[in-house]
Amino acid sequence: MAESIRDGSVLTHSPECSTKAPCSRGPWSPEDIRRGMHLYAVTDSAWLGERTLAECVEQAVENGATFVQLREKHASTEEIVELSQTIIPICRTHRVPFLIDDDVEAAKLAGADGVHVGQSDTACAEARRILGPDAIVGVSAQTVEEARAAEEAGADYLGVGALIPTPTKPDAVDVTKDELARICSAVSIPVVGIGGLHAGTLDVLADTGVDGAAVVSAIFAADDIPAATRALAAEIDRVLQAKRRLTRKAARASHREGLK
């Protein structure tokens, strides 16, 4: 089994865990992946102005971002690979997983930790086939049925949303808070909420069982990325306190049951 990235270990193949999660993916343990959901930073260069993406990613991971996804919808595979080469060393230094959105070929060429794919019958399995058992594969889901299918296909985590109306879809909420909670209860892999999330909307995650928040403009549109990231991390901590209390309570109950 691969060792945790916290030990500074190199990539290690895990043949006994070729498909189904939760299991180690290269240097990332299941616990590393779950912790990575806490504050999941999704890039968007449209917000950066004169700043470079690499410097903005570095500011984010230095101040609390725990996962990075490169999502540049209008970039070619070659451009994505080139951008990745500026970001991967930063993520390696800070022990943060780095994934590419949707472009499996770019993920393979760049040496990313994995890929995040959409909801289709073959996306997860095809990504796993191309990238191998050491890659982290995340999958988007909006229903319990989609979530269970993704887990069965070998997804390592789920991105669930959109949870809040956005400027491009002001009247659309694709996933309600209740459906998010049902999805979290239905699967054993980590779940991260996404869509319209920022410091003022994170309460939608409370009491759902979710593992964290994925944000885009809340980090990359901020004038002060370090301050914005720290504020987001603190607010997520506050919102998810209830989950941690329930986890500890369940662990104590299980321990008492074992003593009987």
Buried (B, 14 or more C-beta within 10 A) or exposed (E): EBBBBEEEEEBEEBEEBEBEBBBBBBBBBBEBBBBBBBBBBBBBBEBBEEEEBBEBBBBBBBBBBBBBBBBBEEBEBEEBBEBBEBBBEBBEEBBBBBBBBBBBBBBBBBEBBBBBBEBEEEBBBBBBEEBBBBBBBBBBBBBBEBBBBBBEBBBBBBBBBBBBBBEEEEEEBBBEBEBBBBBBEBBEBBBBBBBBBBBEBBEBBBEBBBBBBBBBBBBBBBEEBBEBBBBBBEBBEEBBEBBEEEEEEEEEEEEEEEEE
